[in-house]
Amino acid sequence: MEQNYCIIMAGGIGSRFWPFSRKNRPKQFLDFFGTGRSLLQLTYDRFRKIIPAENILIVSNELYRDLILEQLPEINDNQLLLEPVRRNTAPCIAYAIYKIKSITENANIIVSPSDHLILKESEFLETIRQGLEFVSKNDNLLTLGIKPSRPETGYGYIQIEFGESNLRKVKTFTEKPNAELAKLFFESGEFFWNSGIFLWNLKTILAAFDFHLSEISQKFKQGLKYFNSTEEKKYIADIFHTCPNISIDYGILEKASNVFVLCSDFGWSDLGTWGSLYDISPKDEKENVTLKCKTLYYDSHRNIVALPSGKLAVIQQLNDYIVADSDNVLLICKREDEQQIRQFVKDASILYDGEFD
């Protein structure tokens, strides 16, 4: 257990959850379900059950340092890796794995987003234990694949090789498909959703970076002597912006030949959109979802309504809409058009000089 580490990625903006998720307080820092714990805190709590507290690293943007330490006062500054600029998941993960290398030469590593929902925690933890056992004995890269429950166009898909075990070799990765392709994937039984949760041992992921993303690995390798010293922050500030903006999926996993998937089903949602939140939330008899507010619905169906606590929304003859009111922004958008929300954020930022980011 002492050689098991967890990297929690907590630097995203979550713009598809605008206006609740904002640049100064993204969705990973929000309590969506009234539990008293944010998504980041729930993720930390989950991994704390199987990973030593000192072996959990949080990677995020410098903007969120105070927020993270406020929500996770149990971590110290050496566990908080701060990116000066956003460069996607490959540089983020590279920083964390070289941080681990500066501490130990032998580690099994979990990489997880900070903002996913896990409904069946015991099944999830058992899956993680199985994954750690696998990567501790094999020089393979492992991703958790989720058994799809519907044809979903908002997730990436992993095609698996035929076999009896829940550990399968990956055949192909496919980014978010169109509706027709998603239906084919779902019906074939060969495809699993890509959860974005990864496991590997330190030696294997370092070798993968050296082979596929040497431009990134060389930068961190050269700075190892500065890690865990007062020079670390300055070195990262000097080199991080020179890293290519690339995801771990595109940079390594889609190219590597030693990628396996652990086929899983533990009540997972990436909570990437209002639609994904609608899907997993309790609904009334008209299939409306109400979050932390008061509502009166009249001849209205299949809406998701999120307002500040204590506020009343009266909704008449509205079907299949998102109604979200947070601080100084009210969003009213068709659920089927929620992929446009990112564009709404960009347009508002340009027109109003970032006032509503």
C-alpha atoms as a printed R data frame, in Angstrom:
    type eleno elety resid chain resno       x       y       z
1   ATOM     1    CA   MET     A     1   0.000   0.000   0.000
2   ATOM     2    CA   GLU     A     2   2.905   2.353   0.739
3   ATOM     3    CA   GLN     A     3   3.929   2.147  -2.937
4   ATOM     4    CA   ASN     A     4   0.457   3.054  -4.219
5   ATOM     5    CA   TYR     A     5  -0.093   6.661  -5.284
6   ATOM     6    CA   CYS     A     6  -3.058   8.631  -6.588
7   ATOM     7    CA   ILE     A     7  -2.970  11.674  -8.860
8   ATOM     8    CA   ILE     A     8  -6.180  13.735  -8.797
9   ATOM     9    CA   MET     A     9  -6.505  16.183 -11.698
10  ATOM    10    CA   ALA     A    10  -8.390  19.273 -10.532
11  ATOM    11    CA   GLY     A    11  -7.514  22.047 -12.965
12  ATOM    12    CA   GLY     A    12 -10.446  22.105 -15.384
13  ATOM    13    CA   ILE     A    13 -12.937  24.934 -15.790
14  ATOM    14    CA   GLY     A    14 -16.057  22.837 -16.429
15  ATOM    15    CA   SER     A    15 -17.453  25.358 -18.903
16  ATOM    16    CA   ARG     A    16 -20.259  23.033 -20.017
17  ATOM    17    CA   PHE     A    17 -21.737  23.492 -16.513
18  ATOM    18    CA   TRP     A    18 -21.847  27.269 -16.846
19  ATOM    19    CA   PRO     A    19 -23.197  29.366 -15.177
20  ATOM    20    CA   PHE     A    20 -22.803  27.251 -11.999
21  ATOM    21    CA   SER     A    21 -19.244  26.319 -12.919
22  ATOM    22    CA   ARG     A    22 -17.260  29.548 -13.319
23  ATOM    23    CA   LYS     A    23 -13.620  30.362 -13.901
24  ATOM    24    CA   ASN     A    24 -13.102  31.446 -10.279
25  ATOM    25    CA   ARG     A    25 -14.974  28.405  -8.853
26  ATOM    26    CA   PRO     A    26 -15.198  25.465 -11.288
27  ATOM    27    CA   LYS     A    27 -17.509  22.505 -10.825
28  ATOM    28    CA   GLN     A    28 -14.993  20.310  -8.953
29  ATOM    29    CA   PHE     A    29 -15.269  22.757  -6.044
30  ATOM    30    CA   LEU     A    30 -19.088  22.711  -5.971
31  ATOM    31    CA   ASP     A    31 -21.477  20.652  -3.848
32  ATOM    32    CA   PHE     A    32 -24.026  19.561  -6.450
33  ATOM    33    CA   PHE     A    33 -25.973  17.164  -4.265
34  ATOM    34    CA   GLY     A    34 -26.292  18.949  -0.930
35  ATOM    35    CA   THR     A    35 -23.966  16.484   0.825
36  ATOM    36    CA   GLY     A    36 -21.746  19.172   2.309
37  ATOM    37    CA   ARG     A    37 -18.803  17.885   0.234
38  ATOM    38    CA   SER     A    38 -17.650  19.133  -3.162
39  ATOM    39    CA   LEU     A    39 -16.859  16.768  -6.038
40  ATOM    40    CA   LEU     A    40 -13.143  17.207  -5.281
41  ATOM    41    CA   GLN     A    41 -13.676  16.374  -1.610
42  ATOM    42    CA   LEU     A    42 -15.759  13.303  -2.496
43  ATOM    43    CA   THR     A    43 -13.009  12.119  -4.859
44  ATOM    44    CA   TYR     A    44 -10.331  12.619  -2.199
45  ATOM    45    CA   ASP     A    45 -12.461  10.823   0.414
46  ATOM    46    CA   ARG     A    46 -12.943   7.879  -1.946
47  ATOM    47    CA   PHE     A    47  -9.251   7.350  -2.672
48  ATOM    48    CA   ARG     A    48  -8.237   8.008   0.928
49  ATOM    49    CA   LYS     A    49  -9.845   4.655   1.798
50  ATOM    50    CA   ILE     A    50  -7.219   2.741  -0.188
51  ATOM    51    CA   ILE     A    51  -4.273   5.148  -0.616
52  ATOM    52    CA   PRO     A    52  -2.108   6.614   2.183
53  ATOM    53    CA   ALA     A    53  -2.966  10.288   2.688
54  ATOM    54    CA   GLU     A    54   0.620  11.381   2.007
55  ATOM    55    CA   ASN     A    55   0.568   9.566  -1.369
56  ATOM    56    CA   ILE     A    56  -2.340  11.545  -2.828
57  ATOM    57    CA   LEU     A    57  -1.257  14.370  -5.149
58  ATOM    58    CA   ILE     A    58  -3.571  17.102  -6.426
59  ATOM    59    CA   VAL     A    59  -2.649  18.726  -9.754
60  ATOM    60    CA   SER     A    60  -4.419  21.980 -10.526
61  ATOM    61    CA   ASN     A    61  -4.042  25.502 -11.799
62  ATOM    62    CA   GLU     A    62  -2.351  28.151  -9.672
63  ATOM    63    CA   LEU     A    63  -5.677  30.006  -9.569
64  ATOM    64    CA   TYR     A    64  -7.171  27.328  -7.337
65  ATOM    65    CA   ARG     A    65  -4.459  26.902  -4.705
66  ATOM    66    CA   ASP     A    66  -6.407  28.594  -1.916
67  ATOM    67    CA   LEU     A    67  -9.660  26.838  -2.835
68  ATOM    68    CA   ILE     A    68  -7.989  23.429  -2.696
69  ATOM    69    CA   LEU     A    69  -6.272  24.066   0.634
70  ATOM    70    CA   GLU     A    70  -9.560  25.381   2.020
71  ATOM    71    CA   GLN     A    71 -11.426  22.249   0.928
72  ATOM    72    CA   LEU     A    72  -8.609  19.781   1.660
73  ATOM    73    CA   PRO     A    73  -6.747  21.210   4.676
74  ATOM    74    CA   GLU     A    74  -5.230  17.768   5.330
75  ATOM    75    CA   ILE     A    75  -2.881  17.983   2.343
76  ATOM    76    CA   ASN     A    76   0.414  19.879   2.423
77  ATOM    77    CA   ASP     A    77   2.021  22.137  -0.177
78  ATOM    78    CA   ASN     A    78   4.269  19.345  -1.437
79  ATOM    79    CA   GLN     A    79   1.176  17.321  -2.416
80  ATOM    80    CA   LEU     A    80  -0.295  20.235  -4.364
81  ATOM    81    CA   LEU     A    81   1.212  20.558  -7.846
82  ATOM    82    CA   LEU     A    82   0.273  23.853  -9.458
83  ATOM    83    CA   GLU     A    83   0.293  24.459 -13.204
84  ATOM    84    CA   PRO     A    84   1.089  28.047 -14.233
85  ATOM    85    CA   VAL     A    85  -0.910  27.566 -17.471
86  ATOM    86    CA   ARG     A    86  -3.335  24.920 -18.759
87  ATOM    87    CA   ARG     A    87  -1.742  22.399 -21.116
88  ATOM    88    CA   ASN     A    88  -4.233  19.498 -21.083
89  ATOM    89    CA   THR     A    89  -3.743  16.151 -19.342
90  ATOM    90    CA   ALA     A    90  -0.404  14.901 -20.719
91  ATOM    91    CA   PRO     A    91   1.799  17.657 -19.188
92  ATOM    92    CA   CYS     A    92  -0.343  17.568 -16.040
93  ATOM    93    CA   ILE     A    93   0.269  13.829 -15.604
94  ATOM    94    CA   ALA     A    94   3.945  14.149 -16.569
95  ATOM    95    CA   TYR     A    95   4.507  16.684 -13.786
96  ATOM    96    CA   ALA     A    96   2.866  14.359 -11.254
97  ATOM    97    CA   ILE     A    97   4.688  11.178 -12.273
98  ATOM    98    CA   TYR     A    98   8.064  12.923 -12.172
99  ATOM    99    CA   LYS     A    99   7.122  14.279  -8.760
100 ATOM   100    CA   ILE     A   100   6.510  10.680  -7.671
101 ATOM   101    CA   LYS     A   101   9.813   9.627  -9.277
102 ATOM   102    CA   SER     A   102  11.583  12.245  -7.163
103 ATOM   103    CA   ILE     A   103  10.240  10.416  -4.093
104 ATOM   104    CA   THR     A   104  10.467   6.747  -5.100
105 ATOM   105    CA   GLU     A   105  11.598   4.544  -7.983
106 ATOM   106    CA   ASN     A   106   8.832   1.996  -7.469
107 ATOM   107    CA   ALA     A   107   5.171   3.027  -7.471
108 ATOM   108    CA   ASN     A   108   1.764   1.940  -8.703
109 ATOM   109    CA   ILE     A   109  -0.259   4.959  -9.755
110 ATOM   110    CA   ILE     A   110  -3.944   5.819 -10.142
111 ATOM   111    CA   VAL     A   111  -4.834   8.892 -12.220
112 ATOM   112    CA   SER     A   112  -8.350  10.266 -11.790
113 ATOM   113    CA   PRO     A   113 -10.330  13.404 -12.603
114 ATOM   114    CA   SER     A   114 -11.620  15.267  -9.559
115 ATOM   115    CA   ASP     A   115 -15.184  15.769 -10.744
116 ATOM   116    CA   HIS     A   116 -16.640  12.341 -11.545
117 ATOM   117    CA   LEU     A   117 -19.568  10.756  -9.753
118 ATOM   118    CA   ILE     A   118 -19.307   7.188  -8.444
119 ATOM   119    CA   LEU     A   119 -22.607   5.727  -7.210
120 ATOM   120    CA   LYS     A   120 -21.368   2.238  -6.261
121 ATOM   121    CA   GLU     A   121 -18.315   3.029  -4.182
122 ATOM   122    CA   SER     A   122 -17.562  -0.475  -2.899
123 ATOM   123    CA   GLU     A   123 -17.587  -1.862  -6.463
124 ATOM   124    CA   PHE     A   124 -15.364   1.016  -7.562
125 ATOM   125    CA   LEU     A   125 -12.806   0.403  -4.827
126 ATOM   126    CA   GLU     A   126 -12.723  -3.308  -5.615
127 ATOM   127    CA   THR     A   127 -12.116  -2.444  -9.288
128 ATOM   128    CA   ILE     A   128  -9.259  -0.136  -8.278
129 ATOM   129    CA   ARG     A   129  -7.715  -2.862  -6.111
130 ATOM   130    CA   GLN     A   130  -7.860  -5.282  -9.042
131 ATOM   131    CA   GLY     A   131  -6.294  -2.667 -11.301
132 ATOM   132    CA   LEU     A   132  -3.465  -1.941  -8.867
133 ATOM   133    CA   GLU     A   133  -2.748  -5.657  -8.586
134 ATOM   134    CA   PHE     A   134  -2.594  -5.926 -12.390
135 ATOM   135    CA   VAL     A   135  -0.253  -2.979 -12.993
136 ATOM   136    CA   SER     A   136   2.005  -4.000 -10.101
137 ATOM   137    CA   LYS     A   137   2.762  -7.237 -11.978
138 ATOM   138    CA   ASN     A   138   2.528  -6.123 -15.630
139 ATOM   139    CA   ASP     A   139   4.193  -3.407 -17.680
140 ATOM   140    CA   ASN     A   140   0.919  -2.322 -19.252
141 ATOM   141    CA   LEU     A   141  -1.169   0.838 -19.244
142 ATOM   142    CA   LEU     A   142  -4.663   0.300 -17.854
143 ATOM   143    CA   THR     A   143  -7.834   2.337 -18.281
144 ATOM   144    CA   LEU     A   144 -11.176   1.729 -16.624
145 ATOM   145    CA   GLY     A   145 -13.885   1.083 -19.204
146 ATOM   146    CA   ILE     A   146 -17.522   1.572 -18.242
147 ATOM   147    CA   LYS     A   147 -20.233  -0.715 -19.570
148 ATOM   148    CA   PRO     A   148 -22.487   1.639 -21.568
149 ATOM   149    CA   SER     A   149 -26.125   1.931 -20.542
150 ATOM   150    CA   ARG     A   150 -27.234   3.852 -23.637
151 ATOM   151    CA   PRO     A   151 -25.919   5.187 -26.974
152 ATOM   152    CA   GLU     A   152 -24.075   8.258 -25.659
153 ATOM   153    CA   THR     A   153 -22.458  10.822 -27.964
154 ATOM   154    CA   GLY     A   154 -20.761  12.746 -25.147
155 ATOM   155    CA   TYR     A   155 -18.207  10.075 -24.180
156 ATOM   156    CA   GLY     A   156 -15.197   8.505 -25.854
157 ATOM   157    CA   TYR     A   157 -15.381   4.770 -26.575
158 ATOM   158    CA   ILE     A   158 -12.913   1.896 -26.225
159 ATOM   159    CA   GLN     A   159 -13.217  -1.189 -28.431
160 ATOM   160    CA   ILE     A   160 -12.063  -4.329 -26.629
161 ATOM   161    CA   GLU     A   161 -10.716  -7.643 -27.828
162 ATOM   162    CA   PHE     A   162 -12.835 -10.747 -27.297
163 ATOM   163    CA   GLY     A   163 -12.237 -12.693 -24.081
164 ATOM   164    CA   GLU     A   164 -13.763 -14.083 -20.908
165 ATOM   165    CA   SER     A   165 -11.929 -11.949 -18.339
166 ATOM   166    CA   ASN     A   166 -12.917  -8.389 -17.426
167 ATOM   167    CA   LEU     A   167  -9.322  -7.431 -18.317
168 ATOM   168    CA   ARG     A   168  -9.105  -7.019 -22.091
169 ATOM   169    CA   LYS     A   169  -6.603  -5.698 -24.600
170 ATOM   170    CA   VAL     A   170  -7.686  -2.456 -26.256
171 ATOM   171    CA   LYS     A   171  -8.336  -2.619 -30.003
172 ATOM   172    CA   THR     A   172  -9.294   0.979 -30.761
173 ATOM   173    CA   PHE     A   173 -10.151   4.311 -29.170
174 ATOM   174    CA   THR     A   174 -12.885   6.486 -30.685
175 ATOM   175    CA   GLU     A   175 -13.560  10.050 -29.635
176 ATOM   176    CA   LYS     A   176 -17.145  11.228 -29.147
177 ATOM   177    CA   PRO     A   177 -19.117   9.570 -31.985
178 ATOM   178    CA   ASN     A   178 -22.222  10.795 -33.778
179 ATOM   179    CA   ALA     A   179 -25.602   9.349 -32.778
180 ATOM   180    CA   GLU     A   180 -25.617   6.655 -35.469
181 ATOM   181    CA   LEU     A   181 -22.141   5.410 -34.560
182 ATOM   182    CA   ALA     A   182 -22.915   5.532 -30.828
183 ATOM   183    CA   LYS     A   183 -25.936   3.295 -31.464
184 ATOM   184    CA   LEU     A   184 -23.777   0.791 -33.362
185 ATOM   185    CA   PHE     A   185 -21.173   0.809 -30.581
186 ATOM   186    CA   PHE     A   186 -23.814   0.252 -27.918
187 ATOM   187    CA   GLU     A   187 -25.513  -2.606 -29.744
188 ATOM   188    CA   SER     A   188 -22.266  -4.394 -30.649
189 ATOM   189    CA   GLY     A   189 -21.250  -5.131 -27.054
190 ATOM   190    CA   GLU     A   190 -17.591  -4.585 -28.062
191 ATOM   191    CA   PHE     A   191 -17.327  -1.014 -26.826
192 ATOM   192    CA   PHE     A   192 -16.993   0.519 -23.378
193 ATOM   193    CA   TRP     A   193 -17.052   4.162 -22.334
194 ATOM   194    CA   ASN     A   194 -13.635   5.671 -21.641
195 ATOM   195    CA   SER     A   195 -13.811   6.819 -18.016
196 ATOM   196    CA   GLY     A   196 -10.578   8.825 -18.041
197 ATOM   197    CA   ILE     A   197  -9.403   6.903 -14.951
198 ATOM   198    CA   PHE     A   198  -6.011   5.252 -15.512
199 ATOM   199    CA   LEU     A   199  -3.626   2.946 -13.652
200 ATOM   200    CA   TRP     A   200   0.003   2.027 -14.354
201 ATOM   201    CA   ASN     A   201   3.297   1.493 -12.629
202 ATOM   202    CA   LEU     A   202   5.888   4.248 -12.607
203 ATOM   203    CA   LYS     A   203   8.394   2.475 -14.850
204 ATOM   204    CA   THR     A   204   5.796   1.800 -17.556
205 ATOM   205    CA   ILE     A   205   4.350   5.304 -17.759
206 ATOM   206    CA   LEU     A   206   7.827   6.890 -17.757
207 ATOM   207    CA   ALA     A   207   8.805   4.627 -20.665
208 ATOM   208    CA   ALA     A   208   5.595   5.553 -22.500
209 ATOM   209    CA   PHE     A   209   6.331   9.267 -22.131
210 ATOM   210    CA   ASP     A   210   9.916   8.753 -23.305
211 ATOM   211    CA   PHE     A   211   8.715   6.883 -26.398
212 ATOM   212    CA   HIS     A   212   5.592   8.830 -27.383
213 ATOM   213    CA   LEU     A   213   6.007  12.271 -25.790
214 ATOM   214    CA   SER     A   214   9.745  12.711 -25.304
215 ATOM   215    CA   GLU     A   215   9.394  16.467 -25.812
216 ATOM   216    CA   ILE     A   216   7.445  16.570 -22.552
217 ATOM   217    CA   SER     A   217   9.349  13.937 -20.584
218 ATOM   218    CA   GLN     A   218  12.736  15.537 -21.270
219 ATOM   219    CA   LYS     A   219  11.620  18.828 -19.731
220 ATOM   220    CA   PHE     A   220  10.601  17.200 -16.453
221 ATOM   221    CA   LYS     A   221  13.535  14.777 -16.422
222 ATOM   222    CA   GLN     A   222  15.963  17.696 -16.636
223 ATOM   223    CA   GLY     A   223  14.279  19.371 -13.680
224 ATOM   224    CA   LEU     A   224  14.231  16.401 -11.313
225 ATOM   225    CA   LYS     A   225  17.076  17.888  -9.279
226 ATOM   226    CA   TYR     A   226  14.831  20.839  -8.401
227 ATOM   227    CA   PHE     A   227  11.864  18.780  -7.201
228 ATOM   228    CA   ASN     A   228  11.056  18.961  -3.473
229 ATOM   229    CA   SER     A   229  13.151  22.104  -3.148
230 ATOM   230    CA   THR     A   230  12.473  25.828  -3.214
231 ATOM   231    CA   GLU     A   231  13.487  25.814  -6.906
232 ATOM   232    CA   GLU     A   232  10.699  23.475  -8.049
233 ATOM   233    CA   LYS     A   233   8.022  26.152  -8.519
234 ATOM   234    CA   LYS     A   234  10.329  28.409 -10.549
235 ATOM   235    CA   TYR     A   235  11.457  25.538 -12.768
236 ATOM   236    CA   ILE     A   236   7.862  24.479 -13.485
237 ATOM   237    CA   ALA     A   237   6.935  28.103 -14.226
238 ATOM   238    CA   ASP     A   238   9.814  28.324 -16.715
239 ATOM   239    CA   ILE     A   239   9.063  25.133 -18.669
240 ATOM   240    CA   PHE     A   240   5.369  24.361 -18.342
241 ATOM   241    CA   HIS     A   241   4.160  26.846 -20.963
242 ATOM   242    CA   THR     A   242   6.576  25.274 -23.490
243 ATOM   243    CA   CYS     A   243   4.860  21.867 -23.222
244 ATOM   244    CA   PRO     A   244   2.520  20.965 -26.088
245 ATOM   245    CA   ASN     A   245  -1.186  21.204 -25.316
246 ATOM   246    CA   ILE     A   246  -2.095  17.529 -25.663
247 ATOM   247    CA   SER     A   247  -4.214  14.945 -23.868
248 ATOM   248    CA   ILE     A   248  -2.824  11.709 -22.445
249 ATOM   249    CA   ASP     A   249  -5.345   9.824 -24.593
250 ATOM   250    CA   TYR     A   250  -4.156  11.306 -27.875
251 ATOM   251    CA   GLY     A   251  -0.488  11.589 -26.903
252 ATOM   252    CA   ILE     A   252   0.026   8.074 -25.527
253 ATOM   253    CA   LEU     A   253  -2.962   5.766 -25.098
254 ATOM   254    CA   GLU     A   254  -4.184   5.853 -28.702
255 ATOM   255    CA   LYS     A   255  -0.656   5.103 -29.946
256 ATOM   256    CA   ALA     A   256   0.673   2.576 -27.413
257 ATOM   257    CA   SER     A   257   0.415  -1.175 -28.032
258 ATOM   258    CA   ASN     A   258   0.336  -2.188 -24.361
259 ATOM   259    CA   VAL     A   259  -3.005  -0.671 -23.313
260 ATOM   260    CA   PHE     A   260  -5.586  -2.775 -21.484
261 ATOM   261    CA   VAL     A   261  -9.084  -1.972 -20.264
262 ATOM   262    CA   LEU     A   262 -10.626  -3.162 -17.023
263 ATOM   263    CA   CYS     A   263 -14.309  -3.576 -17.913
264 ATOM   264    CA   SER     A   264 -16.319  -2.101 -15.062
265 ATOM   265    CA   ASP     A   265 -19.776  -1.091 -13.880
266 ATOM   266    CA   PHE     A   266 -19.791   0.993 -10.704
267 ATOM   267    CA   GLY     A   267 -22.426   3.658 -11.341
268 ATOM   268    CA   TRP     A   268 -20.104   6.108 -13.077
269 ATOM   269    CA   SER     A   269 -20.845   9.506 -14.590
270 ATOM   270    CA   ASP     A   270 -18.280  12.069 -15.645
271 ATOM   271    CA   LEU     A   271 -20.789  14.814 -14.771
272 ATOM   272    CA   GLY     A   272 -19.543  16.623 -17.833
273 ATOM   273    CA   THR     A   273 -22.809  18.277 -18.788
274 ATOM   274    CA   TRP     A   274 -26.201  19.323 -17.491
275 ATOM   275    CA   GLY     A   275 -27.540  16.344 -19.428
276 ATOM   276    CA   SER     A   276 -25.371  13.867 -17.528
277 ATOM   277    CA   LEU     A   277 -26.519  15.436 -14.248
278 ATOM   278    CA   TYR     A   278 -30.140  15.143 -15.406
279 ATOM   279    CA   ASP     A   279 -29.655  11.462 -16.227
280 ATOM   280    CA   ILE     A   280 -28.488  10.480 -12.742
281 ATOM   281    CA   SER     A   281 -30.718  12.799 -10.665
282 ATOM   282    CA   PRO     A   282 -34.064  11.933  -9.008
283 ATOM   283    CA   LYS     A   283 -37.056  13.053 -11.076
284 ATOM   284    CA   ASP     A   284 -40.644  13.990 -10.267
285 ATOM   285    CA   GLU     A   285 -43.701  12.457 -11.922
286 ATOM   286    CA   LYS     A   286 -43.240  14.756 -14.942
287 ATOM   287    CA   GLU     A   287 -39.549  13.789 -15.221
288 ATOM   288    CA   ASN     A   288 -38.345  17.200 -14.063
289 ATOM   289    CA   VAL     A   289 -35.141  17.519 -12.033
290 ATOM   290    CA   THR     A   290 -34.920  20.230  -9.374
291 ATOM   291    CA   LEU     A   291 -31.589  21.061  -7.734
292 ATOM   292    CA   LYS     A   292 -31.390  22.824  -4.367
293 ATOM   293    CA   CYS     A   293 -34.293  25.231  -5.001
294 ATOM   294    CA   LYS     A   294 -38.091  25.452  -4.899
295 ATOM   295    CA   THR     A   295 -40.227  24.983  -8.008
296 ATOM   296    CA   LEU     A   296 -43.800  25.031  -9.241
297 ATOM   297    CA   TYR     A   297 -44.241  23.213 -12.551
298 ATOM   298    CA   TYR     A   298 -47.327  23.714 -14.734
299 ATOM   299    CA   ASP     A   299 -47.644  21.481 -17.778
300 ATOM   300    CA   SER     A   300 -43.848  21.208 -17.942
301 ATOM   301    CA   HIS     A   301 -41.823  18.069 -18.515
302 ATOM   302    CA   ARG     A   302 -38.225  16.763 -18.552
303 ATOM   303    CA   ASN     A   303 -36.575  20.006 -17.434
304 ATOM   304    CA   ILE     A   304 -33.577  20.471 -15.166
305 ATOM   305    CA   VAL     A   305 -33.838  23.550 -12.953
306 ATOM   306    CA   ALA     A   306 -30.985  24.804 -10.768
307 ATOM   307    CA   LEU     A   307 -31.323  28.054  -8.834
308 ATOM   308    CA   PRO     A   308 -29.764  29.518  -5.691
309 ATOM   309    CA   SER     A   309 -31.021  27.828  -2.540
310 ATOM   310    CA   GLY     A   310 -34.283  29.343  -1.295
311 ATOM   311    CA   LYS     A   311 -35.257  30.799  -4.672
312 ATOM   312    CA   LEU     A   312 -38.570  29.822  -6.313
313 ATOM   313    CA   ALA     A   313 -38.944  29.079 -10.032
314 ATOM   314    CA   VAL     A   314 -42.419  28.969 -11.575
315 ATOM   315    CA   ILE     A   315 -42.237  27.059 -14.866
316 ATOM   316    CA   GLN     A   316 -45.186  26.922 -17.264
317 ATOM   317    CA   GLN     A   317 -45.399  24.942 -20.527
318 ATOM   318    CA   LEU     A   318 -41.685  24.374 -20.791
319 ATOM   319    CA   ASN     A   319 -40.363  21.016 -21.928
320 ATOM   320    CA   ASP     A   320 -36.818  19.627 -22.195
321 ATOM   321    CA   TYR     A   321 -34.990  22.757 -21.015
322 ATOM   322    CA   ILE     A   322 -32.091  23.679 -18.771
323 ATOM   323    CA   VAL     A   323 -32.890  26.596 -16.461
324 ATOM   324    CA   ALA     A   324 -29.831  27.559 -14.421
325 ATOM   325    CA   ASP     A   325 -29.460  30.747 -12.387
326 ATOM   326    CA   SER     A   326 -26.187  31.435 -10.597
327 ATOM   327    CA   ASP     A   327 -24.826  34.749  -9.358
328 ATOM   328    CA   ASN     A   328 -25.141  37.191 -12.251
329 ATOM   329    CA   VAL     A   329 -26.107  34.778 -15.057
330 ATOM   330    CA   LEU     A   330 -29.404  33.127 -15.990
331 ATOM   331    CA   LEU     A   331 -29.197  30.369 -18.623
332 ATOM   332    CA   ILE     A   332 -32.281  29.060 -20.434
333 ATOM   333    CA   CYS     A   333 -31.274  26.487 -23.029
334 ATOM   334    CA   LYS     A   334 -32.783  23.460 -24.751
335 ATOM   335    CA   ARG     A   335 -31.342  20.279 -23.285
336 ATOM   336    CA   GLU     A   336 -30.647  18.922 -26.753
337 ATOM   337    CA   ASP     A   337 -28.524  21.998 -27.515
338 ATOM   338    CA   GLU     A   338 -26.373  21.897 -24.376
339 ATOM   339    CA   GLN     A   339 -23.202  21.361 -26.442
340 ATOM   340    CA   GLN     A   340 -23.570  25.031 -27.425
341 ATOM   341    CA   ILE     A   341 -23.020  26.201 -23.844
342 ATOM   342    CA   ARG     A   342 -19.253  26.413 -24.350
343 ATOM   343    CA   GLN     A   343 -19.905  28.768 -27.264
344 ATOM   344    CA   PHE     A   344 -22.276  30.829 -25.113
345 ATOM   345    CA   VAL     A   345 -19.453  31.236 -22.576
346 ATOM   346    CA   LYS     A   346 -16.993  32.333 -25.274
347 ATOM   347    CA   ASP     A   347 -19.462  34.804 -26.783
348 ATOM   348    CA   ALA     A   348 -20.319  36.309 -23.385
349 ATOM   349    CA   SER     A   349 -16.624  36.570 -22.514
350 ATOM   350    CA   ILE     A   350 -15.835  38.467 -25.712
351 ATOM   351    CA   LEU     A   351 -18.892  40.723 -25.583
352 ATOM   352    CA   TYR     A   352 -18.646  41.552 -21.876
353 ATOM   353    CA   ASP     A   353 -14.867  41.369 -21.404
354 ATOM   354    CA   GLY     A   354 -14.870  38.298 -19.162
355 ATOM   355    CA   GLU     A   355 -17.335  39.711 -16.628
356 ATOM   356    CA   PHE     A   356 -19.412  36.516 -16.662
357 ATOM   357    CA   ASP     A   357 -16.684  33.874 -17.114
